[in-house]
Amino acid sequence: MKRVKKSMILSSIFMGLGQFYNKDYVKGIIFSLVEVIFLLRLPGIFENIHGLITLGEEPQKFVNGVIVQGDHSIYMLINGAITLIVVTLFAMIYIYNVNDAQKTAKAVKAGKKPLKLKAFLKEVLNKNFPQLMITPAFIGIVVFTILPILFTVLLSFTNYSSPNYLPPRNLVSWVGLKNYKNLFELDIWNGTFIKVAIWTLQWAGISTVLNYIVGMFLAILVNYKGIKFKKFWRTILMLPYAIPAFISLLVFRLGLSGPGPINNILGQLGLEKIAFFTDPFIAKIMIIVINLWLGAPYFMILMSGILTNIDAALYEAADIDGANAWQKFRNITFPMVLFQTAPILIMTFAFNFNNFNIIYLLTDGNPVNSNFKYAGSTDILITWVFKMTNDQGQYHMASVVAIVLFIFIALVSIYSLKRTKSFEEEDMI
């Protein structure tokens, strides 16, 4: 065990030393290069960490009519976030280096010789091919998902807002949990957040369930034995999903607007015009109905494939037992379809919770609600976040809402996916 302990101690002192001790020169060089590069970047890392802690010390100034650039708090925040990720990845590699030194020492003790460069590359390609192929996706997730999340989390603990705390003219400061307290305690934020969150839950839940049920109903109808011209009906019912949603939403917005063609036709018929998008309740109903038009065909196509793969013997056995159509649907069709579509149903709920396009393109969150802070009657949380950032410059509060939204969606999705049996390897009984 002395070789194992000595290898681990050496790799703890400097990455790769334990591998060199065991004559595993290929891995030793790789780990040593990683640490050398990290050490060379150490001054910059310390500078970025200091900038993350202070968020700047000198704001932009005018000196004798000349602009003297100061510290930019947000750039420092971004650089600090990147540095935290880099340090975390280095720590993971460092731990892996120590564990690898332990494994290498055990292998050498057992009589195995470390691999040469060519043999090492061949083994990596053979045994670690999946990991190599996943690496580009992993890097993309770190850069385009983890970094923005980390940046948003850090931003939620600052006072970054317009016009008083907008760099480079002004510096941004850390305020701790103040923004979170304001969201839940101050009436000016609390009232808007609760009501918008309730509507967001209603919208996501109703639209997801409705799309799922109607999609299943259409799939069953299209696949019914007595239906003729099935290909024709499938094509027609698929068109709303095939047409880009952007076009459909704009057509609905123009057609159902106050002076639009639908209200013009109603006026010519002597009927009262309908406030499709100016009455809060009707506007919400229309959003759900239009989303049903766009989303139900997707579930219809998905479930049509599932229905055709259900064993006909199950229905034949049910007929022999005297089951009616409802009993066959409840005990055979629905469980089979739900088993295979449960993950998609959960992810559709998460998607609708953040469905920015349909709200923004149809109503832009309107009609206006004077009781809301920067939000309209049909705004959901994600469109409210957009308005706070794009229109009002309230980046700190928008970050808080975004984090709360992310935590809720993540918890609901994880819990729901764990509850479903769709990811279990055993067959459904």
N, C-alpha and C positions, 0 to 999 in steps of 0.2 A: 504493500500500500504506500510505501515511501515514494515510489515513482509517481503514483497518481496524485498524492498531496503536493509533491514538488512541482508537478506540471501545472496544477491549478494555481499554486502560489505564483509561479513565474508568469502565467498568463494574466493573473490579477495585477501584477506589477506593471507589465507592458504586454499589450495584445500580441500574440504570436510567439512569445518566448517559450511557452509550454509546448507548442507545436515544434519549434526548433529543437527543443530538448529531446523530443521523441523522434527527431529526424523527419518530421512531416513538413518538408520545406515549402511545398506549394501553399498549404493553408497558412503556414507561418508568415510567408511573404504577403499574402492577401490581408490577413488581420493586421500585420505591422503597417502596411500602407494605409489602411483605414485610420489607424490611430495617428500616424504621422500627419495625414491630411487634416484630421481633426485638431491636432495640436497647432498646426500652422494657422488655422482659422480661429484659434482661441482668443486672440486680442479682439477680433471682430465680434466674437460671441459675447465676450464680457461687455463690450460697448453696446451691443443690442439689448442685452439683459438690463444694463443700466438705463438705457433709453426706455425700456418697457416699464421699469419701476418709476422713473421720474416723469415720463411723457413730455420731456422737454423742460428747459430751464430759461431759454431766451426766446421770446416771441419776435416776430418780424417788426422792424422799426424803421422810421424815417429819420435819417441823419443828414442834415444840410441838403434836404431835398432829394436825397438818394435813398432808395430802398435797400436796407441791410437785411438780408435773409437770416431768419432765426431757425429755431427748431420746429419741425412739423410733427405734431403729436401723433397724427394718424399713421404717417409713414413709420414712426418709431414703434407704434403698436403693431403694425403689420410685420415689420422686421423682427420684433420680439416674438410674435406668434410663430413665425417661420423658424426662429432660433430654438424655441421650445420643442418644436416637432423634430428638428435636427438632433437636438440633445437627447430626446427620447429614443429616436432611432439608433443613435450611437450607443445608448445604454443597453438597448436590446441586443445589438451586435456584440457588445462587451460581455454580456451575460452568456450569449451563445458561444463566444470565444472560450470562456472558462469551462463551460460544459463540454465543448468539443475537445479541449485539452484533456479533460478527465476521460472521455471516451477513447481518445487516441492512446493515452497511457495504458488503459486497460487492454486495448487491442494489441499494443506492442508487447505487453506482459504476457498475453496469450500466444505470442509467437507470430503475429501478423506484421507484415512490413507496410509502412506508409506508401501510398501510391505516388508514382511519378506523375509528371505533368500530363502526359498523354493519357495515361490510365485514369487520372483524376477527372479530366475533362469528359472522358467516355463514361465514367460512372455518374457524373453529374447529369449528363444528357440522358442516361438510361433511367436512373433512379429518381432524379429531381426534375424531370421534364415538365410535369404539371406545375411545379412551383415556378419554373422559369417562364412558362407561358402566362402565369397569373401575375408575374411581377409588373409588367407594364400597366395592367389594370389596377394593381395595388398602388403604384406611383400616381396614377390618375386619381384614384380615390383620395389619397393623401393631399394632393394639390388642389383638387376641385371640390372636395367634400369636407374632409377633416379640417383643412386650413380655414375655409369660410365659416365653419361652425365654431372653431376656436376663436376666430376673430370676432364673431358676433357675440360670443359669451363674454369676451374681454370688454367689448364695447358697451355691453349692458351695465358694466360697473363704472362707467365714466359719465361725465356731463356733456358729452359731445352733442351739441345742438346749435342751431342757428337762431340769432346772429351773434350771441355773446361768447360762444365757445366754438368758433369755427376757425380752424387753422388755415393758413399760417399766421394770420393776423393775431389770433388769440391761441393760447395754449389750452389743452384739455387736461382735466384732472380726474383722479380716481375718487369716486364717491361711495364706494362700498355697495351696500344693499339698499341705498336710498331710493333708487329707481324702482326696485321691486316693491318696497314699502309704499311708494307713491301709487303704483298701479293698483294695489289692493286696499289702500287706506284712503287716499284722496278721492272725494266724490267726483271731481272733474274727470278723473281717469277711470275710477272704479265702475261708475255707472255705465260708461260706454263699453268698457271691457266685458262686463257681465252680459249686457244685452246683445252685443255683437257675438260673443261666444255662444250664447244660447241659440241665436239664429244660425250660426255656423254649424252647430250640432244638429239642429233640425234639418238644415239644408243637406248636410252630408248623409245623415241617416235616412231621410225620406227618399232622396234622389237615388241612393245606392240600392235600397230595398225595392223601390218602384221599378228601376231599370232591370233589376234581377228578375223580378216576378213577371214583368211584361215580356222581357226577353225569353224567359222560359215558356210563357204562354204562346208566343209567336213560334218558337221552335217546335213545340208540340203540335201546333196547328199545321205548320208546313210539312212536318214529317208524318202527319196522320195518313193512314192508308187510303182513305177515300178522297184525298185532295189530288186534283189533277194539275198538270203544268207546274210541278214543284220547282223546277229550275227557274221558271218565270217569276214565281212568287218570292223565291229566295233572292233573286236579283233585284226585284223592286224594293223589297224590305231592307236590302243591304245598302241601297243608295244613300240614305241619310248619313251612314257611317263612312261611305266611300268619298263623299264630297268633303273637302276641307272644312273643318268646323268654323274657321275664321269667316269663310264666305257665308255659311248658313246663319251664323250669329248676326252678321251685318244685315243680311236680308230680313231676318226676324226683327231686328232693331228698327230698320227703316219702315217695314210693313206695319208694325204695331205701334209706331210713335203717334203722338197726338194728332198731327195733321197728315198722317200716313194714309195709304190706300185703303186699309181695312176700315178705319174710322170714316173715311170718305164714303165708302159703300154703305156703311150703317146709316150715315146721314142722309144719303139719297133714298134709302128705304124708309126714312122717317123714324128710325130708331135712335136712341140716345147713344152718343159716343162713349166708348169705354176707356177709362184711364189705365191703359195696360201697364205703363211704366211710371206713372205719376202718383198712383195710389199705392202706398207701401204694401198693403196686403195683397192686392191684385198683382203687383210687380213680383212679389215672392212666388206666388202661384205660377206666374208665367215663366219664371226662371226654372222652376222645377219641371214644368211641362215641356219647355224647349229642351232642357237637358235630357228628358225622357226620349224625345225625338232623336237626339244625337246618340244616346248611350244604349238604348234597348237593342238596336240592331247588332251591336258588338256581342252582347250576351246571347242573342238569337243564333248568330253564326257559331259561337263557341259551343253552345249547348246542342246544336244540331249535330255536330260531330260526336258528342258524347252519347246522344240518344241512339244514333245508328250503331253504336258499339255495345249497347246493352243486350245481353243474351236473350233472344226471343223465347228460350225455354222457360225463363222466369215468368213471363207473361202467360205462357201456355199452362204452366203449373198453377198459376193464380186463377186462370179460367176454370180449370178442373176443380179447384177448391170453391168455386162460386163467387170469386171476388168481383166487385163492380169496378167501374172506371176510377172512381175516387179512391177506393182501397188500393188499386194497383198503382195509382199515382203516389199515394201517401207512403206506401210500404216498399215500392220498387223504384219508380222513376225519380222521385225527389231525393231519397237518400243517395242514390247512385250519382246523380248530378251534383248534389251538394258536396259529396265526398271529393269529387274531382275539381270543383270550382271554389271551394272554401277559401284557399289562399288568394285567388283572384278577387273574390268578394271583399276580403279584408283590405287588399291593396287598392281596390276601387274606392272604398270608404276613405282611405288615407288620401287618395288622389282628389276626391271631391272636397275633402276638407281644405285642400290647398288649390282648388280649381279657380285660379285667378282669371283665366280667359273669359269664362262665361259671364262672370259678374262684371268685369271691366268692359267687355265688348257690348254687352246688352244694356246695362244701366249705369255703368261707371259708379256704382254704389248708390245712385240716387233712387228715390227722391231725397232731398235734403232733410235732415233731422236736426233741428236746433238744439235738441237735448244731448246730442252726441258731440264728442270732441274729435274733430277732424274725420268723422265718419258719416255716411249716409244710411238710410233705412235698410238698404239691401247689401251693404258692405259685409263681407265676411272678414275673418281675422287677417288673412293674407292681403286682401285689398286695402284694409285699414293700415297695415304695416307699410304698404306701398305709398299710400297718401301721406303718412307721417314722414317718410323719407323724401320722396320725390317732390311733394308739394309744400311741406312745412318744415323740413330740415330737423325734425325731432328724432335724430338717429338713436339717441340713448334709449328713449321709450320704445321705439320701434324694435330695437334689439331685444328688449325685455319681453315684448309680446311674441316675437319670433322664437325665443328660447322656450317660453311657456308652451307655445304651439308645438314646437318640436318635441318637447318632453311628453306632452299628452299623446301625440300621434305615435311616438316610439313605444310608449307603454301599452297603448291599446293594441298596436300591431303585434308586439311581442307576445302579449297575453293571449290574443286571439289565435295567433299562429301556433302557440303551444297547446291550446285547447283543441284545435282541429287534428284529425287523424290523417290528414292528407300527406304528411311527410313521414309517416311511419312506414317501415319497409314491409311489415306483414300485410297480407291481404285483408280487405274489409270483410268482417263476418256478418 
